[in-house]
Amino acid sequence: MSSEVRRRRRLFGRAFAFLGGAACVLLVTGCAPTVAMDAAPNATDPACAEIMVRLPDKLEDLDLRETNAQATAAWGSPASVLLSCGLPVQPPTSLPCLPVGTVEWIIDDSNPAYTTATTHGRKPVTQLVINNTENGGQTFLADLETAIAATPIDPGVAPCK
């Protein structure tokens, strides 16, 4: 066998190995790109890490996606539900407060495109933005209760009325 044939076989083998590896990466990561988000000011709070490791892989039929920022999460393709942990403490508000299990949420549905649910009385503050084309708003909040309940209750904040 000539050296030229051996060289071509090696090149073909390397190219095949590379393409096979690339195909495996695509299968593992799926076709959905990383969701671009910004980290909240207090995203490095250790309690945010406690939330992140407890997040469900699915909210209803929406799959958890990879994000590019610390203490963030997204579900759906396109991303329909966004979570961010480590927001600053929210000022008092007249918006409705919705208890879901052991977690209280301030609900802002003033924007017709999405609803924002922000934890009330928890440190750090976590916020969920739900595209209004999704129907599982309160179910999403219930699905996140275990993760959010891992954060401490802020004794300086009065419970919802």
Backbone hydrogen bonds, N-H to C=O, Kabsch-Sander energy under -0.5 kcal/mol:
donor,donor_aa,acceptor,acceptor_aa,energy
6,R,2,S,-2.1
7,R,3,S,-2.4
8,R,4,E,-2.2
9,R,5,V,-2.4
10,R,6,R,-2.4
11,L,7,R,-2.5
12,F,8,R,-2.8
13,G,9,R,-2.9
14,R,10,R,-2.7
15,A,11,L,-2.7
16,F,12,F,-2.8
17,A,13,G,-2.4
18,F,14,R,-2.5
19,L,15,A,-2.7
20,G,16,F,-2.7
21,G,17,A,-2.4
22,A,18,F,-2.5
23,A,19,L,-2.3
24,C,20,G,-2.1
25,V,21,G,-2.2
26,L,22,A,-2.1
27,L,23,A,-2.2
28,V,24,C,-2.3
29,T,25,V,-2.8
30,G,26,L,-1.9
35,V,66,E,-3.0
36,A,34,T,-0.5
37,M,35,V,-0.5
40,A,85,C,-0.5
42,N,86,G,-2.8
43,A,40,A,-1.8
45,D,42,N,-2.0
48,C,45,D,-1.8
49,A,45,D,-0.9
50,E,46,P,-1.5
51,I,47,A,-1.6
52,M,48,C,-2.7
53,V,49,A,-2.0
54,R,51,I,-1.6
55,L,51,I,-0.6
55,L,52,M,-0.9
59,L,62,L,-2.1
62,L,59,L,-2.6
63,D,61,D,-0.5
64,L,57,D,-2.8
65,R,74,A,-3.5
68,N,35,V,-1.6
72,T,69,A,-0.9
73,A,83,L,-2.1
74,A,65,R,-0.7
75,W,81,V,-2.3
76,G,63,D,-2.3
80,S,75,W,-2.7
81,V,75,W,-1.7
82,L,129,V,-2.6
83,L,73,A,-2.9
84,S,127,Q,-2.4
85,C,71,A,-2.7
86,G,125,V,-2.2
87,L,125,V,-2.1
98,L,105,W,-3.6
100,V,103,V,-3.6
103,V,100,V,-1.8
104,E,120,H,-0.5
105,W,98,L,-2.0
106,I,118,T,-3.4
107,I,96,P,-2.6
107,I,105,W,-0.6
108,D,106,I,-0.5
108,D,116,T,-3.0
109,D,107,I,-0.5
114,Y,111,N,-0.5
115,T,130,I,-2.6
116,T,108,D,-2.6
117,A,128,L,-3.1
118,T,106,I,-2.4
119,T,126,T,-3.0
120,H,104,E,-2.6
123,K,152,P,-2.4
125,V,87,L,-1.0
127,Q,84,S,-2.8
128,L,117,A,-3.1
129,V,82,L,-2.8
130,I,115,T,-3.1
130,I,128,L,-0.5
131,N,80,S,-3.1
131,N,129,V,-0.5
132,N,113,A,-2.8
134,E,131,N,-2.1
140,F,136,G,-3.6
141,L,137,G,-1.8
142,A,138,Q,-2.0
143,D,139,T,-2.6
144,L,140,F,-1.3
145,E,142,A,-1.1
148,I,144,L,-2.7
149,A,145,E,-3.0
150,A,147,A,-1.1
151,T,148,I,-2.2
154,D,121,G,-2.8
157,V,154,D,-1.8
